Amino acid sequence: MFELRFHPAVSKDLKRVSPRAKRELADSIFPAIARDPYRGTPLTGPLRDYWKYRVSIGGVSYRVGYV
């Protein structure tokens, strides 16, 4: 399992997310990425070292970007 470390701006971004989405991210999405970071999609171009994971919660689409 990989270690999750968050950029300081994440706390600001999470303030704008619904409580339901916060729970889903904390309970399911972040642990899933920590277990298998290659489950996401690699980005291309200047961001080619980064990955994204797309999820829809309550009809709203979210993208989680990570290295």
Stockholm file with secondary structure:
# STOCKHOLM 1.0

chainA/1-67         MFELRFHPAVSKDLKRVSPRAKRELADSIFPAIARDPYRGTPLTGPLRDYWKYRVSIGGVSYRVGYV
#=GR chainA/1-67 SS CCCCCCCTHHHHHHTTSCHHHHHHIIIIIHHHHHHCGGGSEECCGGGTTCEEEEEEETTEEEEEEEC
#=GC SS_cons        CCCCCCCTHHHHHHTTSCHHHHHHIIIIIHHHHHHCGGGSEECCGGGTTCEEEEEEETTEEEEEEEC
//
